[in-house]
Amino acid sequence: MPATGTSEMADEVKALYDGDFLFTGQSQLYWDQFSDTKIVMSGGRQGNTYNFPFIHSAQPSTTALDEYTDISPQRMNDSEIIITLQEWGGGVEVTRFLTATSYSDVLKQAAIFNGYSMAESVDYIVRGVAGQGGRQFFPSGITARSGISGQQDAGERVTAALLEEIMTYARALKIPMNDDGSLCMVMHPFVFYDLLQASDVRNLAINSAKDAGSILFNGELAYWAGHRIVVTTNAKVFWGEGAAAATSLSTTLAAATSPGDTNIKVASVTTVNVGNWVAIRDATETGNTWTDTNEVFRVTAVGTTGAAGTGLTGYALDPGPGTGGGLRYAHASGITVNNSNSVYPLCVMGPQTITKAAHETTGPFGETVVSDGLDHLGRFTTLGWYLLAGWGRTWAPYSLRLEVGSSRS
C-alpha cells in the first residue's frame, strides 16, 4: 500500500524501520543476553503461567558392587521454575506536522528512540530478577550493605582476590558455565575503574579477554579468573546505601524536582562541596529491595538552603531530558539526599541463571507496533514496542552476587 501520510506506512518502509528497531534494540541488551529463553507456543497450553521442570543431580554411587547384592535405586528429584507472562511496552508519538516540517527523518529517529527504550526497559526488568536471592558476598569484615565504605577504604572495593573468591564459590556450587568454562560478571564502570588500578590486573585482564577467544557478550571488556567481565552503566547501584562518608551529609529535598532539572533545592548544604556526588533516594534499598528511580547527582555549585534558596547546581550521572544533563526522574519534596557511600552489586551470570519465557506472538525481543491515523485527521503516529514475556531465577544456588564499594561514590 502506498504511504499517503494518513494511512499505514508501506510494507517496504515498515520493514526497513522494523529492521532498524530490532538491530538497535538487540545491540544494547546487556542483562537479557544471559537469559535462557523458552518460546511459548500459541497452540499449546493456554494461560499466563508456565512451569519449566529440571532434574536435580543424584548422589554419587562410589561403593563397589557386591556380586550377590542389588543396587539401591535413588529417587529422581525435580523442581520447577514458574514464569508468569506479562505485557511490557512503550512508545513515542510523532505528529504529521513534525514529519512534514522537520529537516531530519523524524520517523527514523523515532524508531531508533523506540529501540533504545525497549532495550533499556528490558535490561532494567532483567537486572531486578538477576539481583535477587540471599547468596550475597561482601569484602572481608563486612556483613551488610550499610557497612561498606569504598570511598574511604580500598579494602572494601573490588579486588582480584574477591573475583577469585566468588568464582571459587560459583564452581563449588556447580553453576552451569559457558561452553568455554567461564561465567560472566556484570559491573558498573566505577567498579571496573577500581579493578584496573592494579597494573597487573589491568594488563592481564584486558589481554586475557583477547586470548580467551572471541568476545562473546555485549559490553565484555576483560577476562579474569574465569569471569567474562561485562561493563555497563545499566549495572545496578545502591546509591547512598553504604556507610556514611568521612564528612557526612544527610538532608532532604526542600522542593520537588522534575526530569531535566540541573538545580535541586535542599534543606541543608552544610558539608557539601563542589565535585561531591550526592544520592537522591526515593526509597531505601536493603536486601532484595531495588528502586530504579534512585539516582546520583554531581555538584558543580553550592548555593543556599530551602525551597526559595539557590540550592545545589550540577548534573546527573544518568542524565534526563534537556541540554544540561540534569535529573532523569521526578522526585518528591522531603525525600532523602545524602553523600553516603554507594554499594555496587556484581552479579555472577551463567547461561542458565535466568529463565525467560517469551510468547511466540512477540518473540523474545518484542515487536514494533505502528499505529497511524487513529485521530480524526490522521495527524498522530505512534511507534511503540510490545513484548509478552516473563523472567525468573532458574534455581537459587545459581544466583550469586558480590557487593562492594567504589572510590568514585
C-alpha atoms as one frame of an Amber mdcrd trajectory, in Angstrom:
protein
   0.000   0.000   0.000   1.470   3.422  -0.848   2.289   5.771   2.011  -0.166
   8.684   1.904   0.602  10.319   5.223  -2.830   9.461   6.561  -2.693   5.678
   6.477  -0.389   2.795   7.318   3.215   3.020   6.133   4.025   0.990   3.049
   5.285  -2.532   3.747   8.716  -1.828   2.325   9.079   1.236   4.546   7.809
  -0.565   7.609  10.190  -3.469   7.004  13.123  -1.036   6.981  12.048   0.517
  10.264  11.408  -2.857  11.861  14.945  -3.888  10.955  16.397  -0.699  12.431
  14.430  -1.209  15.619  15.468  -4.804  16.145  19.130  -4.117  15.412  19.242
  -1.090  17.703  17.386  -2.849  20.467  19.429  -6.039  20.445  22.738  -4.214
  20.263  22.039  -2.517  23.598  20.934  -5.525  25.664  23.325  -6.311  28.498
  21.297  -8.300  31.042  18.814 -10.058  28.794  21.643 -11.645  26.805  22.154
 -14.043  29.735  18.562 -15.336  29.685  17.864 -18.972  28.817  14.923 -18.277
  26.506  11.932 -20.584  26.102   9.362 -19.811  23.418   5.755 -20.353  24.464
   3.601 -21.550  21.562   0.031 -20.410  20.995  -1.122 -23.913  20.150  -0.011
 -25.349  23.470  -1.297 -24.865  26.963  -3.151 -21.583  27.372  -2.654 -19.389
  30.417  -0.242 -16.782  31.715   1.952 -19.024  33.906   4.294 -21.690  32.568
   6.179 -24.344  34.512   9.613 -25.475  33.374  10.895 -28.564  35.255  14.521
 -29.505  35.811  16.130 -32.574  37.379  18.499 -32.376  40.325  21.750 -34.319
  40.445  21.769 -37.758  42.073  24.110 -38.691  44.904  27.363 -40.240  43.614
  27.487 -44.050  43.732  31.052 -44.731  44.877  30.737 -48.157  46.531  31.831
 -51.214  44.558  29.007 -53.631  43.779  28.777 -56.972  45.570  28.199 -59.930
  43.282  25.026 -61.016  45.123  23.590 -57.645  46.210  21.401 -55.444  44.110
  21.785 -51.674  43.973  19.517 -49.305  45.921  17.951 -47.072  43.298  17.716
 -43.378  44.063  14.703 -41.210  43.547  14.925 -38.788  40.635  14.135 -35.435
  42.240  12.949 -32.489  40.247  11.989 -28.875  40.765  10.347 -26.368  38.524
  10.581 -22.721  37.762   7.279 -20.961  37.259   7.307 -17.996  34.874   4.393
 -15.590  34.655   3.935 -13.915  31.290   3.284 -10.202  31.484   2.771  -7.442
  28.978   5.556  -4.908  28.533   5.657  -1.965  26.192   6.287   1.677  25.492
   6.294   4.088  22.612   6.725   7.567  21.230   4.205   9.735  19.403   5.063
  11.951  16.447   2.782  14.366  14.631   2.104  14.820  10.958   3.168  18.456
  11.287   6.551  17.456  12.705   7.252  14.903   9.984   6.282  17.432   7.317
   8.376  20.343   8.602  11.430  18.755  10.217  14.682  18.722   8.255  15.519
  15.286   9.677  13.874  11.909   9.142  11.597  12.011  12.180  10.220   8.502
  11.783  13.706   7.012  11.557  14.756   8.882  14.705  11.583   7.723  16.452
  12.374   4.123  15.504  15.886   4.410  16.976  14.487   6.085  20.097  11.980
   3.277  20.384  14.699   0.631  20.093  16.815   2.141  22.835  13.750   2.464
  25.045  12.904  -1.215  24.598  16.462  -2.373  25.267  16.915  -0.283  28.390
  13.478  -1.175  29.755  14.116  -4.904  29.330  17.562  -4.570  30.889  16.108
  -2.908  33.985  13.490  -5.650  34.273  16.027  -8.483  33.982  18.635  -6.937
  36.305  15.981  -6.768  39.021  15.448 -10.521  38.648  19.161 -11.348  38.445
  19.985  -9.435  41.613  17.608 -11.250  43.918  18.387 -14.041  46.362  20.221
 -14.443  49.633  23.617 -15.613  48.383  25.438 -12.344  48.942  29.163 -11.937
  49.499  30.935  -8.913  50.959  34.549  -7.822  51.428  36.268  -9.277  54.496
  34.818  -7.995  57.759  31.618  -6.627  56.191  28.302  -8.299  56.971  25.767
  -5.886  55.487  25.385  -3.363  52.687  25.189  -0.493  55.160  28.735  -1.186
  56.370  30.523  -0.709  53.037  32.724   2.393  52.734  34.580   2.130  49.440
  35.419   5.837  49.275  37.455   5.625  52.478  38.648   2.007  52.499  40.366
   0.429  49.482  39.865  -2.982  51.095  36.123  -2.671  50.504  36.463  -2.158
  46.761  36.673  -4.920  44.176  39.975  -6.783  44.010  41.366  -9.676  42.036
  41.202 -11.768  45.209  37.471 -11.076  45.592  36.815 -12.080  41.996  38.766
 -15.271  42.508  36.846 -15.987  45.719  33.425 -15.550  44.130  34.466 -17.740
  41.181  35.602 -20.411  43.629  32.131 -20.446  45.207  30.469 -20.466  41.787
  32.436 -23.523  40.710  31.834 -25.234  44.055  28.088 -24.696  43.625  28.317
 -26.222  40.119  26.696 -23.256  38.445  26.301 -24.149  34.745  29.007 -22.380
  32.761  29.509 -21.161  29.234  30.977 -23.587  26.719  34.493 -22.317  27.426
  34.158 -22.905  31.179  33.613 -19.240  32.019  30.919 -17.283  33.802  30.018
 -13.623  33.404  30.115 -10.860  35.968  28.269  -7.599  35.313  29.761  -4.478
  36.871  29.380  -0.711  36.826  32.130   1.392  35.159  33.084   2.854  38.578
  33.874  -0.657  39.829  35.783  -1.541  36.670  37.884   1.583  37.179  38.827
   0.430  40.668  39.688  -3.048  39.393  42.041  -1.670  36.765  44.043   0.423
  39.221  46.180  -2.638  39.899  48.561  -2.630  36.930  48.992  -6.394  36.886
  45.218  -6.844  36.744  44.879  -4.192  34.056  47.401  -5.775  31.718  46.441
  -9.391  32.258  42.681  -8.869  32.331  42.466  -6.949  29.069  44.945  -9.156
  27.236  43.211 -12.270  28.529  39.954 -11.034  27.035  41.650 -11.247  23.651
  43.425 -14.515  24.367  40.316 -16.241  25.735  38.794 -16.282  22.281  36.297
 -14.046  20.583  34.294 -11.617  22.678  31.015 -13.378  23.434  28.849 -10.748
  25.120  27.739  -7.153  24.699  29.842  -4.929  26.954  32.565  -7.539  27.560
  35.819  -5.707  28.321  38.043  -8.102  30.258  38.581 -11.656  31.418  39.838
 -12.592  34.872  39.796 -15.797  36.950  37.176 -17.402  34.728  34.959 -14.293
  34.651  33.996 -12.607  31.413  33.592  -9.081  32.757  30.704  -7.120  31.252
  30.788  -3.381  31.975  27.627  -1.299  31.607  26.010   1.777  33.099  22.878
  -0.380  33.285  24.522  -2.245  36.168  22.630  -1.681  39.400  23.983   0.704
  42.057  22.570   1.228  45.538  23.233   4.957  45.632  23.979   6.268  49.139
  23.152   2.943  50.840  26.586   2.253  52.320  28.350   3.669  55.354  28.407
   7.410  56.000  31.103   9.414  54.242  34.034  10.800  56.214  32.355  14.215
  56.066  28.714  13.261  56.198  25.715  14.909  54.554  22.169  13.811  55.340
  19.400  16.159  54.296  16.169  16.236  52.262  14.790  17.871  49.152  13.174
  21.186  50.038  11.143  21.200  46.814  10.032  18.649  44.250  12.168  18.125
  41.149  11.343  17.348  37.524  13.225  15.369  34.865  15.963  17.523  33.358
  16.467  19.733  36.425  20.061  20.845  36.936  19.299  22.523  40.249  17.902
  20.888  43.379  16.628  22.663  46.481  17.783  21.085  49.731  17.181  21.681
  53.434  20.914  21.869  54.190  24.126  22.485  52.245  26.452  22.014  55.204
  29.436  19.791  54.300  28.576  19.866  50.561  31.468  20.772  48.284  31.858
  21.234  44.552  32.716  17.886  42.990  30.724  15.828  45.501  28.318  13.118
  44.341  25.036  13.239  46.264  22.424  10.489  46.181  18.758  11.369  45.693
  16.815   8.476  47.136  13.109   7.877  46.622  13.300   4.745  48.782  15.712
   2.832  50.985  17.223  -0.251  49.330  18.023  -3.022  51.764  18.326  -6.729
  50.996  16.495  -7.521  47.763  14.639  -4.192  47.572  15.587  -2.354  44.399
  14.327   1.102  43.382  15.108   2.132  39.813  14.454   5.860  40.290  17.134
   6.499  42.926  19.907   8.480  41.238  23.150  10.333  41.851  23.936  13.997
  41.150  27.343  15.684  40.859  27.576  19.145  42.439  29.120  21.966  40.396
  27.944  24.886  42.548  26.778  25.187  46.171  24.139  27.784  46.991  21.703
  28.485  49.801  19.144  26.293  51.546  15.368  25.963  51.389  12.732  25.947
  48.683  13.475  29.602  47.876  17.260  29.165  48.066  19.686  28.691  45.207
  20.282  25.049  46.168  22.782  22.738  44.526  23.594  23.008  40.826  25.028
  20.106  38.892  24.294  17.170  36.612  23.122  13.578  36.893  25.331  10.595
  36.143  22.461   9.118  34.100  21.048  12.307  32.567  17.463  13.091  31.721
  15.999  15.401  29.053  17.389  18.813  28.219  20.800  20.169  27.327  22.189
  20.413  30.848  22.376  16.703  31.702  20.018  17.110  34.649  17.973  14.611
  36.625  16.386  11.695  34.853  13.422  11.251  37.216  10.951  13.373  39.165
  11.410  13.365  42.945   9.044  14.488  45.689   9.853  17.119  48.280  11.116
  15.613  51.531  12.977  12.594  50.173  16.498  11.797  51.405  19.607  13.390
  49.915  22.959  12.155  51.238  26.598  11.615  50.347  26.964   8.191  51.947
  28.965   5.507  50.188  27.252   3.760  47.312  27.207  -0.019  47.012  27.686
  -1.947  43.775  26.258  -5.465  43.389  28.271  -7.616  40.989  26.026 -10.402
  39.749  27.519 -13.696  38.586  25.693 -14.845  35.469  25.748 -18.234  33.772
  23.803 -19.466  30.739  21.024 -20.847  32.968  20.944 -18.312  35.803  17.818
 -16.664  34.373  14.981 -18.403  32.549  12.928 -16.300  30.155   9.583 -17.300
  28.699   8.550 -15.346  25.599   5.302 -15.810  23.724   5.647 -16.687  20.064
   3.398 -13.793  19.042   6.051 -11.240  20.028   9.177 -13.410  20.072  11.995
 -12.915  22.581  12.779  -9.323  21.530   9.264  -7.957  21.161   7.688  -6.403
  18.128   7.441  -2.958  16.633   3.931  -1.549  16.648   2.994   1.372  14.384
  -0.390   2.977  14.994  -1.125   5.587  12.362  -4.039   7.959  11.916  -6.167
   6.928  14.898  -7.383  10.519  15.378  -9.993  12.077  13.079  -7.484  13.944
  10.907  -4.760  11.311  10.841  -2.239  13.671  12.445  -0.676  11.401  15.066
   1.543   8.362  14.589   2.701   6.174  17.476   5.797   3.997  17.158   5.931
   1.554  20.018   7.242  -1.786  21.169   5.306  -4.638  22.709   6.607  -7.766
  24.440   4.759 -10.656  26.060   7.317 -12.337  28.309   8.425 -13.154  31.835
  11.679 -13.869  33.678  12.644 -15.798  36.795  15.731 -17.089  38.597  16.150
 -20.684  37.481  17.389 -22.043  40.824  18.564 -20.237  43.951  22.087 -21.799
  44.019  22.691 -20.454  40.502  22.444 -16.823  41.708  25.395 -15.167  43.447
  26.285 -11.539  43.923  29.272  -9.757  45.388  28.595  -6.320  46.902  31.458
  -3.820  47.039  32.142  -0.117  47.371  33.965   2.230  44.988  36.433   5.071
  45.217  34.163   7.140  42.957  30.971   7.367  45.043
